[in-house]
Amino acid sequence: MKRIEFRGKEKVSQLWIYGSLVIHENRTFIIFKGAKMREKSLINGLIEVIPESVGQFIGRCDKNKKEIYAGDIVEWENNFGDKIIGWIRYTESIAGFYVVLIKGGYQPFYDFSGGKNKKNFAWSGLRVVGNKTENPEMMDYEYWVKGKKNRKEEEKNEFLQKFS
């Protein structure tokens, strides 16, 4: 049986909460693993999360054995050694998860056949490098094109400008 699990960021502590998703009266909650039930009432374990942070576990792990959730930003190398960057998204039109490209490549890869498609793409070859909620800057193509060295120099200059 496929494990269906969600994660979301708790509104106050900003911690990730993992468990079952509940949407009630326009509010979004996660019932975390191990929540206690008494008779037919939930005693504790229902935690309100930021709706935009919620992502479903896709049922796969990256090459470092880290679970992959919708909203994660991933990287991998294609057959030519080019680094490809994208983010995981669920869509109802294919009733599944796919990678939306941010940098590199030319089309999203769909998972129709147990993890590989005719472009020889394997979900297990991905590496999670961030997520849309905690790393929104990674969603920008320019972030990846400038390179880490240039970004660190820019951050240093911005910091110095604030205090000069």
C-alpha positions in Angstrom: 0.0 0.0 0.0 1.3 3.4 -1.0 2.2 5.7 2.0 0.3 9.0 1.7 1.9 11.7 3.8 2.1 15.5 3.7 4.3 18.1 5.3 3.7 21.7 6.1 5.4 24.5 8.0 3.8 25.3 11.4 2.7 28.9 11.5 4.4 30.1 14.7 7.5 27.9 15.1 8.2 27.5 11.4 9.0 23.8 12.0 8.1 21.2 9.4 5.1 19.0 10.6 4.6 15.6 8.9 1.4 13.6 8.8 -2.1 13.7 7.4 -3.6 16.8 5.8 -6.9 18.3 7.0 -8.5 21.3 5.5 -11.4 22.7 7.7 -13.2 26.0 7.4 -10.6 27.5 5.1 -7.7 26.5 7.5 -5.0 24.0 6.8 -3.8 21.5 9.4 -1.5 18.5 9.7 -2.3 15.7 12.1 1.2 14.6 13.0 2.3 11.0 13.4 1.6 9.7 16.8 -1.4 12.0 17.5 -3.5 10.8 20.4 -7.2 9.8 20.0 -9.5 9.4 22.9 -12.7 7.6 22.0 -13.8 9.4 18.9 -12.1 12.8 19.6 -8.7 14.0 18.7 -6.9 15.1 21.9 -3.8 16.6 20.4 -1.8 16.5 17.2 -3.8 18.8 15.0 -1.4 21.6 14.1 -2.2 24.6 11.8 0.3 25.0 9.0 1.0 27.6 6.3 -1.2 26.5 3.3 1.4 27.4 0.7 4.0 25.3 2.4 2.1 22.0 2.1 3.5 19.3 -0.1 2.7 15.6 -0.5 5.3 12.9 -0.3 5.8 11.6 -3.8 6.6 8.1 -2.7 10.3 8.3 -3.7 13.6 9.3 -2.3 16.5 11.1 -3.8 20.0 9.7 -4.4 20.9 10.5 -0.8 17.8 8.6 0.5 16.0 11.8 1.4 12.3 11.8 0.9 11.0 14.0 -1.9 7.9 16.2 -1.4 6.0 18.3 -3.8 7.6 21.8 -3.6 11.1 20.4 -3.3 13.8 21.9 -5.5 15.9 19.2 -7.1 19.0 18.9 -9.3 20.4 16.1 -11.4 22.8 15.7 -14.4 21.5 14.7 -17.8 23.3 12.2 -20.1 25.6 15.0 -21.3 26.8 16.0 -17.8 24.7 19.2 -17.7 23.2 20.2 -14.4 19.4 20.4 -14.5 17.4 22.2 -11.8 13.7 21.9 -11.3 10.9 21.7 -8.7 8.5 18.9 -7.9 4.8 19.6 -8.7 1.6 17.6 -8.6 -0.9 18.0 -11.4 -4.3 16.5 -11.7 -4.1 16.4 -15.5 -1.7 13.5 -15.3 -2.7 12.5 -11.7 1.0 12.5 -10.7 4.2 14.3 -9.9 6.6 15.9 -12.4 9.6 18.2 -12.5 9.0 21.8 -13.6 12.3 22.9 -15.1 14.0 26.1 -13.7 17.4 25.7 -15.4 18.6 23.3 -18.1 16.8 20.8 -20.3 13.8 21.6 -22.4 10.9 19.6 -21.1 9.4 18.3 -17.9 9.9 14.6 -17.2 6.7 12.7 -16.4 6.7 9.5 -14.4 4.5 7.2 -16.4 6.5 4.0 -16.1 7.8 3.2 -12.7 10.4 5.9 -12.4 11.9 6.1 -15.9 10.6 7.6 -19.2 12.0 7.3 -22.7 14.6 10.1 -21.9 16.2 7.7 -19.4 15.2 9.9 -16.4 15.3 8.2 -13.0 13.7 9.8 -9.9 16.4 8.2 -7.8 19.0 10.3 -9.6 17.6 13.5 -8.2 19.1 15.4 -5.3 17.0 17.6 -3.1 18.7 21.0 -2.8 15.9 23.1 -1.2 12.2 23.8 -1.3 10.0 26.6 -2.5 8.9 27.6 1.0 12.4 28.0 2.6 14.3 28.9 -0.6 12.1 31.0 -2.8 15.2 32.6 -4.4 16.1 29.2 -5.9 13.0 29.3 -8.0 14.6 32.1 -10.1 16.6 31.0 -13.2 19.1 33.9 -12.5 19.9 32.4 -9.1 21.4 29.3 -10.8 23.0 31.2 -13.7 25.0 33.6 -11.5 26.8 30.9 -9.6 27.4 30.6 -5.9 30.6 32.7 -5.9 28.8 35.6 -7.5 25.8 35.3 -5.2 28.0 35.4 -2.1 29.8 38.5 -3.4 26.4 40.2 -4.1 25.2 39.3 -0.6 28.4 40.7 0.9 28.1 44.0 -1.0 24.4 44.3 0.0 25.3 43.8 3.6 28.1 46.4 3.4 25.8 48.9 1.8 23.3 48.6 4.6 25.8 49.5 7.2 27.9 52.1 5.4 
